[in-house]
Structure formats: C-alpha cells, structure tokens
Amino acid sequence: MLRSLWQQHGLFTKQGDKGLLLVPPPTLVSAFIAEQERYQVELAAICADGEQLNQQAADFARFTMASLLATNQYLNFRQRDIRRLERMMRSLLLELADLCQQGKVTPDRLTQVFNQQALKVSQWLLKSNGLHAFQLEGDQVLVRRVPCAEYDASFQLELLQIELADLREPVLDIGCGAQALLVNALRERGIDAYGLERLDQEENPFIYAANWLDFHFVPDKWGTIISNMAFSNHFWHHHIRKDGDYASYAQKYMEILRSLQVGGSFIYAPGLPFVEDILTDSGDDYTVIRRPLDPFPFAQEETEELHGSRWYAVSVRRNR
C-alpha cells in the first residue's frame, strides 16, 4: 500500500513538459487521509521490524530517484548520496508512524510533514548535484526536463556500426536502460552480454545496478564495452559544466579502457575529442577509430549541450 502511494503520487509535483516542481503534489495528503487506517496498521508493522523499515526506506528512495532521473538524465547519485536519501526516508516513515499512533493525522499536519520532507530532499538534491539542473518557477524551484530515451537494439547497432560477428565477448552495455533492449537482443543471439544501469531494475541476473562512477571495472575482463548516448554524453556534460565532476569521468574512462581484454574495444557515441586526441598522441596502447554518422538526428532541446560537431561514433581498441 505505502509503496503504491509513493509510486503513484511521489514527493514532487509534475509540471508538464517543464519538469518537476520541488513541492509535494496536492494529491499526496488526500490519498494518505483516504486510507489512513490501513496506512497506520502498515506503518506500525514496518517500524516494528528494522529490516522491513530499511527496505521500505530504500524503496521510497529508489522511487524518488527514479522520478528525478526520468525528468533530468544528467542528475547523478553516488552511493553515498543514496544512503543519505534512504536515511531521510527512514525518518519520514518513523514520523508518519508516530503521528498515526498519537492520533494526530490531520490534513494540515500531514502537509507540514510532507513539505518539510520535500525541503530536506531538495537540499540533498542541490548538495549532491549543484545548480545545473534547476531553474526558478515563480517562487519555487523546478528540475528542468532533459529526458533520456531508450533506443531499440537494431538502431543502436546500426548507429554504432557494430557487426555482431565482430563482437568480442563478454559484452557490457553501460547505461543499458530499464528495458536493457540491447543486452536482451544480444543474449537472444547467443552472445554473452550484460548491462549496467543506475537504478535497480526488475530482477535480471545479467544487469548490474550501480552508478557507473561507483562501479568497479575489473581489469582485463571485457571483450567489448558499448555505451550509446550514455557515458560519453554525461562525460561531455560534466566537461563543459563550471562545477562538473569531469575528473571522476576522466578517471573512470581510463578504468573502462583498462577493463578491456587485449584486442577488446570500447564503442560509444557521441565522441569525446578532448580525450581521444590524448590517447592518439600518447603512444600505441590504444587505437582510436572515429566513424562519421548520419545527419544529427536529435532536437537540440532533447540533448542539451550535445553539438553536431562531436556527432560521431568511436571505437577505442586496446592493443596491449
């Protein structure tokens, strides 16, 4: 019940195509009041069991992050940020349970509790991500809408100019998406493929749920690593931001290359000329192949800073 309440209403208010207002939706309080007796019983049971309380808090945190990431793909949550959000959700559940137990559940009191929680989460969001994703909407803060699309497998293979017969296994798709379309398509063809996605997905033994900056890329493991409109797109975003975490992306990029087998390739789009030029000039450890793509297919508002000048696919092969 509580899970469905949070999934359906969430902590923030959708503002059409503009984004997400960092204030609770008006339906949240009324929905809680309508099922107050059932929520009271559920909250009492949850808060009496530490393991169940932690799991519910983790679910609330995951639903909240999912709504934020669906609004703006450039938001980034490291493991330390997720743990802080889970602690905030745990405190919210305990406070709601206490209100129910004391018989103090009123529309005004609930509104106060949810507003305070929204403010705490907003502060957490600003601290973890800075100001780049936000704008003022009147006297309220809005998370700007920069959505992320999932592309079907055939489109990705054609765009990146990948021939299945040339794929070296195992294969990892960084930023595979909730549906893991490319991973599933490759596995259906008998290719040993895996995905990496930021949030927990439906149970899938072939998908790693982790932030790519927190994920450990084991040296010499992967035959091919693929990332379409994901890692390199976010790397570029941080590269041009005044407060961007470009150093972490540069370190992770090199860790990805070291995780390739000798002869393996990191294939991605869009390009990262400021990194690829360094690789080319630094010796023969890696071979960089750039492949021109068809005319720029995206509306500018869909891709924010993505510019047609770096609209090409890249294959970086590890030579030794």
N, C-alpha and C positions, 0 to 999 in steps of 0.2 A: 504493500500500500504506500508506504513512505517513498519507496523507490519510484513508483509511478507518479506520485505527486511531484517529485523533484524533476523527473524526466519530462513531464508534461508542461510544468509551469516554469521551473528553473528559478534562479536568483535574480536574473536581469531581464530587462524588457526589450523585446524585439522592436526595431524601428524601421520596418520595411526594408527597402534596399539600402538605407543609410548605414545600418549597423545595429549595435546593441547598446542601449542606454544602461548605465551602471546604477540602476534603481530597480527595486523589486517590481514585478508585474502586479497590477491590482488584483488579478485573479488568485494569487497565491494565498492571501489571507482568507478570502471567502471559501476557497477549496478546503483549506485546513479546518475552518469552522464547521463546514458541512459534514465532515467526517471526524469530528473531534473525539468522540467516544472511542472509535476504532483506533485512531492515532494514539490516544492515551494508553490503551492496552498494549499496542505495539511498542511504543516508546519505553514503557516500563519494562517490558521483556528484553528489549535491546540493551538498555542501560544497566540491567542486572547481570549482563554477560559481557565481560570485557572483550572477548574475541568477536562477538557479534557486533558490539559497538564500533570496534575498529573497522570491521568490514563495511558496515553501513556508512561510516565516515569516509572511507575510501571510495565507495560508490558515489556518494554525494560530490566528492571532489572530482571524480572522473566525469560525471555528468556536467559539472560546471565547466571543466576544461574543454570538454567536447563542444559545448555551445560556443565558447570563446574561440576555439580553433576553427570551427565551422564559419565563424564570422570573419576572422582575420588569420590567414595562414602563417603570417610572419611572427605571431606570438610564439614564445618559446618558453617551455617549462622544464627546468632541470630537475633532477631527483630531489635536491634539497628544497626546491620550490613546492613540489608535490607534497612532500612531508609536512611542510608548514600549512598548506591548504587543508590537508587531512586533519591536522590538529584543530584548525578553526572549525571544521565541520563537526568534529567530535564535541567541541564546546557548545556548538549550536544544539546538537541533539540532547545534550545534558540539560541545557537551559530550557528547551521545549518540554522535556520530561518533567522538570521541576515545576514549570508553570501549570502543566496538566495536573500534577499531583496536588498542588496547592489550590486548585480551582480558580486560577487567575487568568484563564484564557478568555480574553476579550479582543474584539477587532483592533482597538487602539493599542493594547499591549503587544499583540502579535505584529502589528505594523511597526511598532518601535523595535521589536526584536529583529525582524527581517531587515529593516532599514539599517540597523547597527551592523548586522552581518554583511550586508551589501557594501557598507562603507569599509569594513575590515578587509573584505576580499578585493575591493577596488584599490586600497592602499597596497595590498600584497601584489596586485597586478602591476601597479605603477612601479613598485620597487623591483620586481623581477624582470620587467620589460622596458622600463623607461617610458618616454612620452611619444614615441614614434607612431604608435597605433591609435592615438586618441585625438579627439577634437571636441570643442565645446559646442553643445547644442542648447542654446539659451543659457540657463544656469546649471546645466547638467553635463556630465561627461559621456561621450559616445565612443565606443570602439568602432573604428572605421571598418567598413566592409571590404575585405580583399579576399574573396573566397578561393578555394583550391578545388580544381576539378579532378576527377578520376578518368583516365583515358583507357580505352579498351586495348587489349593486348596487341592486336594487329596494327593499330595506329602507332603504338609505341615502337614496335619492331621496325615498322617502315620508316618512322621519323628518325630513329637512331641508326638506321641502315644496318640492322643486325640480321645475319643469316644464321638460322638455327643450327645448321650443320657445323658452323664455325664456333659455336658457343663452347667454352671450356667449363667443365663442372668442377665443383658445385657453383651455383649461381646465387648471388644475393641481389635483391631489388631494394635499394634504400629509398624509403618513402613510398612503399608499395600501395598505400591506400587501404581504406577499411575493407574493401572487397578483394584486395590482392589479386586483381584481374590478370596481371602478367604472370605472377607466381603460379596461379592455378592453371593458366593456359600452358605454361612450360611443363608443369608436372603431368598434365594430361598427355603430353607428348613424350613422357618418359625421362624428362630432364630433371636432375636433382637440383631443385630451386627452392629458395627461401626468401622471406620478406622481412623488412624492418619497418615498423610503424610506431608512431609516437605514443598512441594510447592502446590499452588493452582492447583486443577485438574479440569477436566470438571465438570460442575455443578452436584453435588451429595450431597443431604441433609444428607447422612449418613457418610460423610467423613469430619473430622476436618483437615484444612490446617494450620499446625503450626509446628515449630521446637519442638521436644519433650522436650527439655530443657526449652522452654518458655511456654509450655502447662501446664495449671493448672489441676492437677488430683484431682477432688473433693473427699474428704474423704467419705468412705463407699458407693461408687456409683456402682462399677463394680462387677459383679459376676465372670467373667473370663477376664483376660488380656493375650493376646497372642503376642509374638514377635519372629519371626523366622529369624535368621541371620540379625537382625537389632539392637535393643537397646543394647543387651548384647555384640554383636560383636563390636560395637562402644565403649562401656564401656571398653572392653579389650584393644582396640586400644589406648585409652587415658591413661589407666592404665600403659602401658609399654612405652609410649612416655615420653621423658625427659621434654617436655613442655606441656604435656597433661592436659586437664581440668578434671582430674579424680574426683576432689572434687565435681564438679557440678553433675557428673554422679552418684556418691555415694548418694548425697542428693536426686536426682531425683528417684533413685532406691527405697529408703525408702518412698518417697512420693507415688510412684506407689503402694507399699505394703499397705500403709495406705488408699489408694483409693479403696481397695478391701472390699467387704462385709465380715462379719464374715462367714467363710466357703468358701470364694472365693479363687481363685488361680491365680497366675502369672506363665504362662507356656512359656518357652523360650529355645532357643538353639542359640549358644553354651553356655556352662556353665561358671559360674563365681566363681570358688572355693574360691578365696580370700574373697568374700562377703558371700557366702553360709556357710562357716565354722564359721564365726562370728555369723550368725543367729542361727545356730545349737547350739553353745556354750552359747548363751546369754539368754536362757530361753525357755519357751514353747509357746511364742506368735505365732510362725510360725513353720510349719513342712516342711522340705526340702526333696524332693524325687528326686533322680537322676536316670535317666534311660539310660543305655548304648545304643549306636546307632550302626548301621551297619558300616563297614569299612569306613574310611574317604573318602568322595566322591568327593572332590574338588581338582583341581590342585593348588599347593601352590601359583602360581602367581595370581590366582583368588582371594585369600583370604588374601594375605599379611601375617600378623603376626599370623593368625589362625593356631593353632597347634593341632594335633590329640589328645594330652593328655587331652584337655578340650572338646573333641567332644562327648558331651552327652547332653541329654535333661533334663530340670529341671522343676519341679512343686513346687512352694512355696505356701503353703496354709496358709491363715490367720486363726488362731484358736480363737482369741478373740479381 
